[in-house]
Amino acid sequence: MGHRIYDERKDRLQRMMAAKGQEGVTDENKDDYLRNVRDKMERSRHNSKQNKGSTMRILVIFALLMLIAYIFLSQ
């Protein structure tokens, strides 16, 4: 069972490297390559979380301003 998952990951890695034109990546470089890919994914995930937070903050501020404007205009 575990060997099949490992083989699938290895095949996927080889396809990814071939698609990126990195067929010459050796076994020693694969760990570095995988670490770089994983780090990039982690950074993009972290950045998207930060972007969602700032978007929500902007929406909340906008909603509060609209509420204040509605209160002043309704008087």
C-alpha positions in Angstrom: 0.0 0.0 0.0 2.7 2.5 1.0 4.9 1.6 -1.9 2.0 2.4 -4.4 1.5 5.8 -2.8 5.3 6.5 -3.0 5.4 5.4 -6.6 2.5 7.6 -7.5 4.2 10.6 -5.8 7.5 9.8 -7.5 5.7 9.5 -10.9 3.9 12.8 -10.3 7.1 14.5 -9.3 8.8 13.3 -12.5 5.9 14.5 -14.6 6.0 17.9 -12.9 9.8 18.2 -13.4 9.4 17.1 -17.0 6.7 19.7 -17.6 8.9 22.3 -16.1 11.9 21.2 -18.3 13.9 19.9 -15.4 14.5 16.3 -16.5 18.1 16.6 -15.5 17.2 16.9 -11.8 19.2 14.3 -9.9 18.2 12.3 -6.8 20.3 14.7 -4.6 18.4 17.7 -6.1 15.0 16.2 -5.7 14.8 16.9 -2.0 15.8 20.5 -2.5 13.3 20.8 -5.4 10.5 19.3 -3.3 11.4 21.6 -0.3 11.3 24.7 -2.6 7.9 23.6 -4.0 6.5 23.0 -0.5 7.9 26.3 0.7 6.3 28.2 -2.2 3.0 26.5 -1.6 3.2 27.4 2.1 4.0 31.0 1.4 1.1 31.3 -1.1 -1.3 29.7 1.3 -0.1 32.2 4.0 -0.4 35.1 1.7 -4.0 34.2 0.6 -5.0 34.0 4.3 -3.6 37.4 4.9 -5.4 38.8 1.8 -8.7 37.3 3.1 -8.2 39.0 6.4 -7.5 42.4 5.0 -10.5 42.1 2.6 -12.7 41.3 5.5 -11.3 44.3 7.5 -12.1 46.6 4.6 -15.6 45.3 4.3 -16.3 45.7 8.0 -15.0 49.3 7.9 -17.1 50.0 4.9 -20.2 48.6 6.6 -19.6 50.7 9.7 -19.2 53.8 7.6 -22.4 53.1 5.7 -24.2 52.5 9.1 -22.9 55.8 10.4 -24.0 57.6 7.2 -27.4 56.0 7.4 -27.9 57.2 11.0 -26.8 60.8 10.2 -29.0 61.0 7.1 -32.1 59.5 8.7 -32.2 62.3 11.4 
